[in-house]
Amino acid sequence: MSLLKGGFMDIYLELKTEFGSLYRLAQLLGLRETAIYQWKARTNVPIKHVRKIEELSNGRITRKMLRPDVYGD
């Protein structure tokens, strides 16, 4: 189920829902929480973290959801 904001998926809300907090996601990735907020400011999850996030979510958060510009149709 995708959470929508203004008709568009808010991937950071999805990530927060999946992992409980962006801080927890940062911990799982071995990053500081500020790194996640920097992604949010730039509007893109770095490609190098996409597969790991997909794995950590057991496929509930997909590459296509994280980076539709790269993995879209």
mmCIF file of the N, C-alpha and C atoms, coordinates in Angstrom:
data_MODEL
# 
_entry.id   MODEL 
# 
loop_
_atom_site.group_PDB 
_atom_site.id 
_atom_site.type_symbol 
_atom_site.label_atom_id 
_atom_site.label_alt_id 
_atom_site.label_comp_id 
_atom_site.label_asym_id 
_atom_site.label_entity_id 
_atom_site.label_seq_id 
_atom_site.pdbx_PDB_ins_code 
_atom_site.Cartn_x 
_atom_site.Cartn_y 
_atom_site.Cartn_z 
_atom_site.occupancy 
_atom_site.B_iso_or_equiv 
_atom_site.pdbx_formal_charge 
_atom_site.auth_seq_id 
_atom_site.auth_comp_id 
_atom_site.auth_asym_id 
_atom_site.auth_atom_id 
_atom_site.pdbx_PDB_model_num 
ATOM 1   N N  . MET A 1 1  ? 0.843  -1.172 0.000   1.00 0.00 ? 1  MET A N  1 
ATOM 2   C CA . MET A 1 1  ? 0.000  0.000  0.000   1.00 0.00 ? 1  MET A CA 1 
ATOM 3   C C  . MET A 1 1  ? 0.886  1.233  0.000   1.00 0.00 ? 1  MET A C  1 
ATOM 4   N N  . SER A 1 2  ? 0.664  2.118  -0.929  1.00 0.00 ? 2  SER A N  1 
ATOM 5   C CA . SER A 1 2  ? 1.445  3.345  -1.012  1.00 0.00 ? 2  SER A CA 1 
ATOM 6   C C  . SER A 1 2  ? 0.730  4.483  -0.309  1.00 0.00 ? 2  SER A C  1 
ATOM 7   N N  . LEU A 1 3  ? 1.473  5.250  0.418   1.00 0.00 ? 3  LEU A N  1 
ATOM 8   C CA . LEU A 1 3  ? 0.940  6.442  1.042   1.00 0.00 ? 3  LEU A CA 1 
ATOM 9   C C  . LEU A 1 3  ? 1.114  7.585  0.050   1.00 0.00 ? 3  LEU A C  1 
ATOM 10  N N  . LEU A 1 4  ? 0.032  8.302  -0.218  1.00 0.00 ? 4  LEU A N  1 
ATOM 11  C CA . LEU A 1 4  ? 0.085  9.330  -1.244  1.00 0.00 ? 4  LEU A CA 1 
ATOM 12  C C  . LEU A 1 4  ? 0.051  10.717 -0.639  1.00 0.00 ? 4  LEU A C  1 
ATOM 13  N N  . LYS A 1 5  ? 0.738  11.626 -1.284  1.00 0.00 ? 5  LYS A N  1 
ATOM 14  C CA . LYS A 1 5  ? 0.763  13.021 -0.862  1.00 0.00 ? 5  LYS A CA 1 
ATOM 15  C C  . LYS A 1 5  ? 0.554  13.838 -2.120  1.00 0.00 ? 5  LYS A C  1 
ATOM 16  N N  . GLY A 1 6  ? -0.599 14.467 -2.237  1.00 0.00 ? 6  GLY A N  1 
ATOM 17  C CA . GLY A 1 6  ? -0.879 15.274 -3.413  1.00 0.00 ? 6  GLY A CA 1 
ATOM 18  C C  . GLY A 1 6  ? -0.896 14.453 -4.689  1.00 0.00 ? 6  GLY A C  1 
ATOM 19  N N  . GLY A 1 7  ? -1.277 13.174 -4.606  1.00 0.00 ? 7  GLY A N  1 
ATOM 20  C CA . GLY A 1 7  ? -1.327 12.324 -5.782  1.00 0.00 ? 7  GLY A CA 1 
ATOM 21  C C  . GLY A 1 7  ? -0.011 11.619 -6.080  1.00 0.00 ? 7  GLY A C  1 
ATOM 22  N N  . PHE A 1 8  ? 1.052  11.956 -5.392  1.00 0.00 ? 8  PHE A N  1 
ATOM 23  C CA . PHE A 1 8  ? 2.360  11.336 -5.613  1.00 0.00 ? 8  PHE A CA 1 
ATOM 24  C C  . PHE A 1 8  ? 2.806  10.637 -4.339  1.00 0.00 ? 8  PHE A C  1 
ATOM 25  N N  . MET A 1 9  ? 3.462  9.528  -4.511  1.00 0.00 ? 9  MET A N  1 
ATOM 26  C CA . MET A 1 9  ? 3.961  8.785  -3.366  1.00 0.00 ? 9  MET A CA 1 
ATOM 27  C C  . MET A 1 9  ? 5.065  9.583  -2.680  1.00 0.00 ? 9  MET A C  1 
ATOM 28  N N  . ASP A 1 10 ? 4.975  9.690  -1.388  1.00 0.00 ? 10 ASP A N  1 
ATOM 29  C CA . ASP A 1 10 ? 6.029  10.310 -0.586  1.00 0.00 ? 10 ASP A CA 1 
ATOM 30  C C  . ASP A 1 10 ? 6.903  9.173  -0.072  1.00 0.00 ? 10 ASP A C  1 
ATOM 31  N N  . ILE A 1 11 ? 7.999  8.907  -0.764  1.00 0.00 ? 11 ILE A N  1 
ATOM 32  C CA . ILE A 1 11 ? 8.846  7.758  -0.432  1.00 0.00 ? 11 ILE A CA 1 
ATOM 33  C C  . ILE A 1 11 ? 9.411  7.862  0.979   1.00 0.00 ? 11 ILE A C  1 
ATOM 34  N N  . TYR A 1 12 ? 9.628  9.071  1.477   1.00 0.00 ? 12 TYR A N  1 
ATOM 35  C CA . TYR A 1 12 ? 10.181 9.202  2.823   1.00 0.00 ? 12 TYR A CA 1 
ATOM 36  C C  . TYR A 1 12 ? 9.145  8.854  3.880   1.00 0.00 ? 12 TYR A C  1 
ATOM 37  N N  . LEU A 1 13 ? 7.874  9.100  3.602   1.00 0.00 ? 13 LEU A N  1 
ATOM 38  C CA . LEU A 1 13 ? 6.817  8.652  4.491   1.00 0.00 ? 13 LEU A CA 1 
ATOM 39  C C  . LEU A 1 13 ? 6.714  7.129  4.437   1.00 0.00 ? 13 LEU A C  1 
ATOM 40  N N  . GLU A 1 14 ? 6.868  6.566  3.249   1.00 0.00 ? 14 GLU A N  1 
ATOM 41  C CA . GLU A 1 14 ? 6.897  5.107  3.094   1.00 0.00 ? 14 GLU A CA 1 
ATOM 42  C C  . GLU A 1 14 ? 8.046  4.500  3.908   1.00 0.00 ? 14 GLU A C  1 
ATOM 43  N N  . LEU A 1 15 ? 9.228  5.082  3.793   1.00 0.00 ? 15 LEU A N  1 
ATOM 44  C CA . LEU A 1 15 ? 10.400 4.577  4.521   1.00 0.00 ? 15 LEU A CA 1 
ATOM 45  C C  . LEU A 1 15 ? 10.197 4.678  6.026   1.00 0.00 ? 15 LEU A C  1 
ATOM 46  N N  . LYS A 1 16 ? 9.650  5.800  6.466   1.00 0.00 ? 16 LYS A N  1 
ATOM 47  C CA . LYS A 1 16 ? 9.402  5.996  7.895   1.00 0.00 ? 16 LYS A CA 1 
ATOM 48  C C  . LYS A 1 16 ? 8.400  4.965  8.405   1.00 0.00 ? 16 LYS A C  1 
ATOM 49  N N  . THR A 1 17 ? 7.370  4.710  7.632   1.00 0.00 ? 17 THR A N  1 
ATOM 50  C CA . THR A 1 17 ? 6.367  3.717  8.014   1.00 0.00 ? 17 THR A CA 1 
ATOM 51  C C  . THR A 1 17 ? 6.973  2.315  8.054   1.00 0.00 ? 17 THR A C  1 
ATOM 52  N N  . GLU A 1 18 ? 7.760  1.978  7.059   1.00 0.00 ? 18 GLU A N  1 
ATOM 53  C CA . GLU A 1 18 ? 8.362  0.639  6.973   1.00 0.00 ? 18 GLU A CA 1 
ATOM 54  C C  . GLU A 1 18 ? 9.352  0.371  8.102   1.00 0.00 ? 18 GLU A C  1 
ATOM 55  N N  . PHE A 1 19 ? 10.203 1.341  8.403   1.00 0.00 ? 19 PHE A N  1 
ATOM 56  C CA . PHE A 1 19 ? 11.283 1.123  9.366   1.00 0.00 ? 19 PHE A CA 1 
ATOM 57  C C  . PHE A 1 19 ? 11.019 1.715  10.747  1.00 0.00 ? 19 PHE A C  1 
ATOM 58  N N  . GLY A 1 20 ? 9.899  2.389  10.910  1.00 0.00 ? 20 GLY A N  1 
ATOM 59  C CA . GLY A 1 20 ? 9.561  2.971  12.210  1.00 0.00 ? 20 GLY A CA 1 
ATOM 60  C C  . GLY A 1 20 ? 10.052 4.390  12.365  1.00 0.00 ? 20 GLY A C  1 
ATOM 61  N N  . SER A 1 21 ? 11.170 4.687  11.757  1.00 0.00 ? 21 SER A N  1 
ATOM 62  C CA . SER A 1 21 ? 11.724 6.047  11.763  1.00 0.00 ? 21 SER A CA 1 
ATOM 63  C C  . SER A 1 21 ? 12.845 6.113  10.740  1.00 0.00 ? 21 SER A C  1 
ATOM 64  N N  . LEU A 1 22 ? 13.143 7.312  10.313  1.00 0.00 ? 22 LEU A N  1 
ATOM 65  C CA . LEU A 1 22 ? 14.273 7.479  9.397   1.00 0.00 ? 22 LEU A CA 1 
ATOM 66  C C  . LEU A 1 22 ? 15.587 7.261  10.145  1.00 0.00 ? 22 LEU A C  1 
ATOM 67  N N  . TYR A 1 23 ? 15.577 7.515  11.443  1.00 0.00 ? 23 TYR A N  1 
ATOM 68  C CA . TYR A 1 23 ? 16.747 7.234  12.270  1.00 0.00 ? 23 TYR A CA 1 
ATOM 69  C C  . TYR A 1 23 ? 17.070 5.741  12.248  1.00 0.00 ? 23 TYR A C  1 
ATOM 70  N N  . ARG A 1 24 ? 16.035 4.897  12.370  1.00 0.00 ? 24 ARG A N  1 
ATOM 71  C CA . ARG A 1 24 ? 16.239 3.439  12.350  1.00 0.00 ? 24 ARG A CA 1 
ATOM 72  C C  . ARG A 1 24 ? 16.781 2.986  11.005  1.00 0.00 ? 24 ARG A C  1 
ATOM 73  N N  . LEU A 1 25 ? 16.237 3.543  9.931   1.00 0.00 ? 25 LEU A N  1 
ATOM 74  C CA . LEU A 1 25 ? 16.752 3.220  8.594   1.00 0.00 ? 25 LEU A CA 1 
ATOM 75  C C  . LEU A 1 25 ? 18.226 3.594  8.496   1.00 0.00 ? 25 LEU A C  1 
ATOM 76  N N  . ALA A 1 26 ? 18.575 4.772  8.975   1.00 0.00 ? 26 ALA A N  1 
ATOM 77  C CA . ALA A 1 26 ? 19.973 5.209  8.950   1.00 0.00 ? 26 ALA A CA 1 
ATOM 78  C C  . ALA A 1 26 ? 20.853 4.225  9.714   1.00 0.00 ? 26 ALA A C  1 
ATOM 79  N N  . GLN A 1 27 ? 20.401 3.782  10.874  1.00 0.00 ? 27 GLN A N  1 
ATOM 80  C CA . GLN A 1 27 ? 21.158 2.804  11.666  1.00 0.00 ? 27 GLN A CA 1 
ATOM 81  C C  . GLN A 1 27 ? 21.381 1.523  10.873  1.00 0.00 ? 27 GLN A C  1 
ATOM 82  N N  . LEU A 1 28 ? 20.332 1.020  10.243  1.00 0.00 ? 28 LEU A N  1 
ATOM 83  C CA . LEU A 1 28 ? 20.428 -0.222 9.479   1.00 0.00 ? 28 LEU A CA 1 
ATOM 84  C C  . LEU A 1 28 ? 21.381 -0.108 8.302   1.00 0.00 ? 28 LEU A C  1 
ATOM 85  N N  . LEU A 1 29 ? 21.486 1.093  7.746   1.00 0.00 ? 29 LEU A N  1 
ATOM 86  C CA . LEU A 1 29 ? 22.378 1.326  6.608   1.00 0.00 ? 29 LEU A CA 1 
ATOM 87  C C  . LEU A 1 29 ? 23.788 1.740  7.043   1.00 0.00 ? 29 LEU A C  1 
ATOM 88  N N  . GLY A 1 30 ? 23.977 1.933  8.354   1.00 0.00 ? 30 GLY A N  1 
ATOM 89  C CA . GLY A 1 30 ? 25.282 2.362  8.857   1.00 0.00 ? 30 GLY A CA 1 
ATOM 90  C C  . GLY A 1 30 ? 25.569 3.827  8.554   1.00 0.00 ? 30 GLY A C  1 
ATOM 91  N N  . LEU A 1 31 ? 24.498 4.634  8.532   1.00 0.00 ? 31 LEU A N  1 
ATOM 92  C CA . LEU A 1 31 ? 24.621 6.056  8.217   1.00 0.00 ? 31 LEU A CA 1 
ATOM 93  C C  . LEU A 1 31 ? 24.134 6.899  9.385   1.00 0.00 ? 31 LEU A C  1 
ATOM 94  N N  . ARG A 1 32 ? 24.409 8.179  9.311   1.00 0.00 ? 32 ARG A N  1 
ATOM 95  C CA . ARG A 1 32 ? 23.836 9.112  10.268  1.00 0.00 ? 32 ARG A CA 1 
ATOM 96  C C  . ARG A 1 32 ? 22.465 9.539  9.758   1.00 0.00 ? 32 ARG A C  1 
ATOM 97  N N  . GLU A 1 33 ? 21.589 9.862  10.673  1.00 0.00 ? 33 GLU A N  1 
ATOM 98  C CA . GLU A 1 33 ? 20.242 10.287 10.295  1.00 0.00 ? 33 GLU A CA 1 
ATOM 99  C C  . GLU A 1 33 ? 20.273 11.504 9.372   1.00 0.00 ? 33 GLU A C  1 
ATOM 100 N N  . THR A 1 34 ? 21.254 12.364 9.561   1.00 0.00 ? 34 THR A N  1 
ATOM 101 C CA . THR A 1 34 ? 21.345 13.560 8.714   1.00 0.00 ? 34 THR A CA 1 
ATOM 102 C C  . THR A 1 34 ? 21.521 13.193 7.240   1.00 0.00 ? 34 THR A C  1 
ATOM 103 N N  . ALA A 1 35 ? 22.151 12.060 6.966   1.00 0.00 ? 35 ALA A N  1 
ATOM 104 C CA . ALA A 1 35 ? 22.326 11.620 5.579   1.00 0.00 ? 35 ALA A CA 1 
ATOM 105 C C  . ALA A 1 35 ? 20.970 11.388 4.919   1.00 0.00 ? 35 ALA A C  1 
ATOM 106 N N  . ILE A 1 36 ? 20.045 10.782 5.646   1.00 0.00 ? 36 ILE A N  1 
ATOM 107 C CA . ILE A 1 36 ? 18.713 10.516 5.110   1.00 0.00 ? 36 ILE A CA 1 
ATOM 108 C C  . ILE A 1 36 ? 18.004 11.833 4.809   1.00 0.00 ? 36 ILE A C  1 
ATOM 109 N N  . TYR A 1 37 ? 18.142 12.800 5.700   1.00 0.00 ? 37 TYR A N  1 
ATOM 110 C CA . TYR A 1 37 ? 17.508 14.100 5.473   1.00 0.00 ? 37 TYR A CA 1 
ATOM 111 C C  . TYR A 1 37 ? 18.159 14.847 4.316   1.00 0.00 ? 37 TYR A C  1 
ATOM 112 N N  . GLN A 1 38 ? 19.428 14.613 4.078   1.00 0.00 ? 38 GLN A N  1 
ATOM 113 C CA . GLN A 1 38 ? 20.073 15.194 2.897   1.00 0.00 ? 38 GLN A CA 1 
ATOM 114 C C  . GLN A 1 38 ? 19.496 14.591 1.624   1.00 0.00 ? 38 GLN A C  1 
ATOM 115 N N  . TRP A 1 39 ? 19.220 13.277 1.628   1.00 0.00 ? 39 TRP A N  1 
ATOM 116 C CA . TRP A 1 39 ? 18.577 12.656 0.467   1.00 0.00 ? 39 TRP A CA 1 
ATOM 117 C C  . TRP A 1 39 ? 17.242 13.317 0.219   1.00 0.00 ? 39 TRP A C  1 
ATOM 118 N N  . LYS A 1 40 ? 16.501 13.527 1.302   1.00 0.00 ? 40 LYS A N  1 
ATOM 119 C CA . LYS A 1 40 ? 15.168 14.113 1.193   1.00 0.00 ? 40 LYS A CA 1 
ATOM 120 C C  . LYS A 1 40 ? 15.252 15.507 0.586   1.00 0.00 ? 40 LYS A C  1 
ATOM 121 N N  . ALA A 1 41 ? 16.236 16.278 1.003   1.00 0.00 ? 41 ALA A N  1 
ATOM 122 C CA . ALA A 1 41 ? 16.412 17.631 0.468   1.00 0.00 ? 41 ALA A CA 1 
ATOM 123 C C  . ALA A 1 41 ? 16.745 17.596 -1.015  1.00 0.00 ? 41 ALA A C  1 
ATOM 124 N N  . ARG A 1 42 ? 17.490 16.571 -1.435  1.00 0.00 ? 42 ARG A N  1 
ATOM 125 C CA . ARG A 1 42 ? 17.859 16.441 -2.859  1.00 0.00 ? 42 ARG A CA 1 
ATOM 126 C C  . ARG A 1 42 ? 16.786 15.699 -3.646  1.00 0.00 ? 42 ARG A C  1 
ATOM 127 N N  . THR A 1 43 ? 15.825 15.126 -2.952  1.00 0.00 ? 43 THR A N  1 
ATOM 128 C CA . THR A 1 43 ? 14.691 14.374 -3.501  1.00 0.00 ? 43 THR A CA 1 
ATOM 129 C C  . THR A 1 43 ? 15.046 13.019 -4.097  1.00 0.00 ? 43 THR A C  1 
ATOM 130 N N  . ASN A 1 44 ? 16.269 12.553 -3.979  1.00 0.00 ? 44 ASN A N  1 
ATOM 131 C CA . ASN A 1 44 ? 16.638 11.238 -4.518  1.00 0.00 ? 44 ASN A CA 1 
ATOM 132 C C  . ASN A 1 44 ? 17.378 10.393 -3.499  1.00 0.00 ? 44 ASN A C  1 
ATOM 133 N N  . VAL A 1 45 ? 16.980 9.133  -3.429  1.00 0.00 ? 45 VAL A N  1 
ATOM 134 C CA . VAL A 1 45 ? 17.737 8.154  -2.650  1.00 0.00 ? 45 VAL A CA 1 
ATOM 135 C C  . VAL A 1 45 ? 18.937 7.754  -3.510  1.00 0.00 ? 45 VAL A C  1 
ATOM 136 N N  . PRO A 1 46 ? 20.151 7.822  -2.981  1.00 0.00 ? 46 PRO A N  1 
ATOM 137 C CA . PRO A 1 46 ? 21.323 7.435  -3.775  1.00 0.00 ? 46 PRO A CA 1 
ATOM 138 C C  . PRO A 1 46 ? 21.218 5.989  -4.265  1.00 0.00 ? 46 PRO A C  1 
ATOM 139 N N  . ILE A 1 47 ? 21.596 5.782  -5.503  1.00 0.00 ? 47 ILE A N  1 
ATOM 140 C CA . ILE A 1 47 ? 21.525 4.458  -6.143  1.00 0.00 ? 47 ILE A CA 1 
ATOM 141 C C  . ILE A 1 47 ? 22.227 3.396  -5.292  1.00 0.00 ? 47 ILE A C  1 
ATOM 142 N N  . LYS A 1 48 ? 23.350 3.753  -4.672  1.00 0.00 ? 48 LYS A N  1 
ATOM 143 C CA . LYS A 1 48 ? 24.116 2.747  -3.929  1.00 0.00 ? 48 LYS A CA 1 
ATOM 144 C C  . LYS A 1 48 ? 23.372 2.188  -2.717  1.00 0.00 ? 48 LYS A C  1 
ATOM 145 N N  . HIS A 1 49 ? 22.279 2.828  -2.288  1.00 0.00 ? 49 HIS A N  1 
ATOM 146 C CA . HIS A 1 49 ? 21.527 2.338  -1.132  1.00 0.00 ? 49 HIS A CA 1 
ATOM 147 C C  . HIS A 1 49 ? 20.212 1.664  -1.518  1.00 0.00 ? 49 HIS A C  1 
ATOM 148 N N  . VAL A 1 50 ? 19.839 1.750  -2.767  1.00 0.00 ? 50 VAL A N  1 
ATOM 149 C CA . VAL A 1 50 ? 18.532 1.261  -3.214  1.00 0.00 ? 50 VAL A CA 1 
ATOM 150 C C  . VAL A 1 50 ? 18.354 -0.242 -2.979  1.00 0.00 ? 50 VAL A C  1 
ATOM 151 N N  . ARG A 1 51 ? 19.303 -1.033 -3.395  1.00 0.00 ? 51 ARG A N  1 
ATOM 152 C CA . ARG A 1 51 ? 19.171 -2.493 -3.218  1.00 0.00 ? 51 ARG A CA 1 
ATOM 153 C C  . ARG A 1 51 ? 19.111 -2.897 -1.758  1.00 0.00 ? 51 ARG A C  1 
ATOM 154 N N  . LYS A 1 52 ? 19.922 -2.277 -0.933  1.00 0.00 ? 52 LYS A N  1 
ATOM 155 C CA . LYS A 1 52 ? 19.935 -2.609 0.494   1.00 0.00 ? 52 LYS A CA 1 
ATOM 156 C C  . LYS A 1 52 ? 18.591 -2.275 1.130   1.00 0.00 ? 52 LYS A C  1 
ATOM 157 N N  . ILE A 1 53 ? 18.013 -1.139 0.789   1.00 0.00 ? 53 ILE A N  1 
ATOM 158 C CA . ILE A 1 53 ? 16.710 -0.762 1.334   1.00 0.00 ? 53 ILE A CA 1 
ATOM 159 C C  . ILE A 1 53 ? 15.649 -1.756 0.880   1.00 0.00 ? 53 ILE A C  1 
ATOM 160 N N  . GLU A 1 54 ? 15.714 -2.150 -0.384  1.00 0.00 ? 54 GLU A N  1 
ATOM 161 C CA . GLU A 1 54 ? 14.772 -3.142 -0.899  1.00 0.00 ? 54 GLU A CA 1 
ATOM 162 C C  . GLU A 1 54 ? 14.910 -4.459 -0.121  1.00 0.00 ? 54 GLU A C  1 
ATOM 163 N N  . GLU A 1 55 ? 16.147 -4.881 0.144   1.00 0.00 ? 55 GLU A N  1 
ATOM 164 C CA . GLU A 1 55 ? 16.391 -6.108 0.908   1.00 0.00 ? 55 GLU A CA 1 
ATOM 165 C C  . GLU A 1 55 ? 15.896 -5.986 2.349   1.00 0.00 ? 55 GLU A C  1 
ATOM 166 N N  . LEU A 1 56 ? 16.225 -4.870 2.999   1.00 0.00 ? 56 LEU A N  1 
ATOM 167 C CA . LEU A 1 56 ? 15.829 -4.669 4.392   1.00 0.00 ? 56 LEU A CA 1 
ATOM 168 C C  . LEU A 1 56 ? 14.309 -4.648 4.559   1.00 0.00 ? 56 LEU A C  1 
ATOM 169 N N  . SER A 1 57 ? 13.601 -4.207 3.536   1.00 0.00 ? 57 SER A N  1 
ATOM 170 C CA . SER A 1 57 ? 12.136 -4.145 3.606   1.00 0.00 ? 57 SER A CA 1 
ATOM 171 C C  . SER A 1 57 ? 11.481 -5.428 3.094   1.00 0.00 ? 57 SER A C  1 
ATOM 172 N N  . ASN A 1 58 ? 12.297 -6.425 2.767   1.00 0.00 ? 58 ASN A N  1 
ATOM 173 C CA . ASN A 1 58 ? 11.783 -7.678 2.199   1.00 0.00 ? 58 ASN A CA 1 
ATOM 174 C C  . ASN A 1 58 ? 10.946 -7.431 0.948   1.00 0.00 ? 58 ASN A C  1 
ATOM 175 N N  . GLY A 1 59 ? 11.378 -6.453 0.165   1.00 0.00 ? 59 GLY A N  1 
ATOM 176 C CA . GLY A 1 59 ? 10.724 -6.167 -1.103  1.00 0.00 ? 59 GLY A CA 1 
ATOM 177 C C  . GLY A 1 59 ? 9.488  -5.294 -1.028  1.00 0.00 ? 59 GLY A C  1 
ATOM 178 N N  . ARG A 1 60 ? 9.110  -4.863 0.166   1.00 0.00 ? 60 ARG A N  1 
ATOM 179 C CA . ARG A 1 60 ? 7.934  -3.995 0.286   1.00 0.00 ? 60 ARG A CA 1 
ATOM 180 C C  . ARG A 1 60 ? 8.221  -2.597 -0.251  1.00 0.00 ? 60 ARG A C  1 
ATOM 181 N N  . ILE A 1 61 ? 9.462  -2.142 -0.111  1.00 0.00 ? 61 ILE A N  1 
ATOM 182 C CA . ILE A 1 61 ? 9.912  -0.886 -0.717  1.00 0.00 ? 61 ILE A CA 1 
ATOM 183 C C  . ILE A 1 61 ? 10.793 -1.322 -1.887  1.00 0.00 ? 61 ILE A C  1 
ATOM 184 N N  . THR A 1 62 ? 10.352 -1.043 -3.094  1.00 0.00 ? 62 THR A N  1 
ATOM 185 C CA . THR A 1 62 ? 11.053 -1.532 -4.280  1.00 0.00 ? 62 THR A CA 1 
ATOM 186 C C  . THR A 1 62 ? 11.995 -0.491 -4.868  1.00 0.00 ? 62 THR A C  1 
ATOM 187 N N  . ARG A 1 63 ? 12.894 -0.971 -5.711  1.00 0.00 ? 63 ARG A N  1 
ATOM 188 C CA . ARG A 1 63 ? 13.795 -0.065 -6.445  1.00 0.00 ? 63 ARG A CA 1 
ATOM 189 C C  . ARG A 1 63 ? 13.005 0.953  -7.239  1.00 0.00 ? 63 ARG A C  1 
ATOM 190 N N  . LYS A 1 64 ? 11.944 0.484  -7.856  1.00 0.00 ? 64 LYS A N  1 
ATOM 191 C CA . LYS A 1 64 ? 11.113 1.369  -8.680  1.00 0.00 ? 64 LYS A CA 1 
ATOM 192 C C  . LYS A 1 64 ? 10.478 2.472  -7.833  1.00 0.00 ? 64 LYS A C  1 
ATOM 193 N N  . MET A 1 65 ? 10.075 2.137  -6.608  1.00 0.00 ? 65 MET A N  1 
ATOM 194 C CA . MET A 1 65 ? 9.504  3.140  -5.709  1.00 0.00 ? 65 MET A CA 1 
ATOM 195 C C  . MET A 1 65 ? 10.562 4.154  -5.289  1.00 0.00 ? 65 MET A C  1 
ATOM 196 N N  . LEU A 1 66 ? 11.760 3.649  -5.021  1.00 0.00 ? 66 LEU A N  1 
ATOM 197 C CA . LEU A 1 66 ? 12.838 4.514  -4.541  1.00 0.00 ? 66 LEU A CA 1 
ATOM 198 C C  . LEU A 1 66 ? 13.404 5.411  -5.638  1.00 0.00 ? 66 LEU A C  1 
ATOM 199 N N  . ARG A 1 67 ? 13.556 4.872  -6.836  1.00 0.00 ? 67 ARG A N  1 
ATOM 200 C CA . ARG A 1 67 ? 14.153 5.621  -7.939  1.00 0.00 ? 67 ARG A CA 1 
ATOM 201 C C  . ARG A 1 67 ? 13.415 5.344  -9.255  1.00 0.00 ? 67 ARG A C  1 
ATOM 202 N N  . PRO A 1 68 ? 12.195 5.859  -9.399  1.00 0.00 ? 68 PRO A N  1 
ATOM 203 C CA . PRO A 1 68 ? 11.452 5.627  -10.643 1.00 0.00 ? 68 PRO A CA 1 
ATOM 204 C C  . PRO A 1 68 ? 12.150 6.220  -11.863 1.00 0.00 ? 68 PRO A C  1 
ATOM 205 N N  . ASP A 1 69 ? 13.025 7.197  -11.655 1.00 0.00 ? 69 ASP A N  1 
ATOM 206 C CA . ASP A 1 69 ? 13.767 7.794  -12.768 1.00 0.00 ? 69 ASP A CA 1 
ATOM 207 C C  . ASP A 1 69 ? 14.775 6.812  -13.357 1.00 0.00 ? 69 ASP A C  1 
ATOM 208 N N  . VAL A 1 70 ? 15.232 5.849  -12.553 1.00 0.00 ? 70 VAL A N  1 
ATOM 209 C CA . VAL A 1 70 ? 16.205 4.868  -13.002 1.00 0.00 ? 70 VAL A CA 1 
ATOM 210 C C  . VAL A 1 70 ? 15.553 3.525  -13.299 1.00 0.00 ? 70 VAL A C  1 
ATOM 211 N N  . TYR A 1 71 ? 14.649 3.085  -12.397 1.00 0.00 ? 71 TYR A N  1 
ATOM 212 C CA . TYR A 1 71 ? 14.068 1.753  -12.504 1.00 0.00 ? 71 TYR A CA 1 
ATOM 213 C C  . TYR A 1 71 ? 12.622 1.749  -12.994 1.00 0.00 ? 71 TYR A C  1 
ATOM 214 N N  . GLY A 1 72 ? 12.123 2.897  -13.429 1.00 0.00 ? 72 GLY A N  1 
ATOM 215 C CA . GLY A 1 72 ? 10.730 2.990  -13.902 1.00 0.00 ? 72 GLY A CA 1 
ATOM 216 C C  . GLY A 1 72 ? 10.516 2.215  -15.179 1.00 0.00 ? 72 GLY A C  1 
ATOM 217 N N  . ASP A 1 73 ? 9.290  2.250  -15.640 1.00 0.00 ? 73 ASP A N  1 
ATOM 218 C CA . ASP A 1 73 ? 8.909  1.504  -16.859 1.00 0.00 ? 73 ASP A CA 1 
ATOM 219 C C  . ASP A 1 73 ? 9.710  1.855  -18.061 1.00 0.00 ? 73 ASP A C  1 
# 
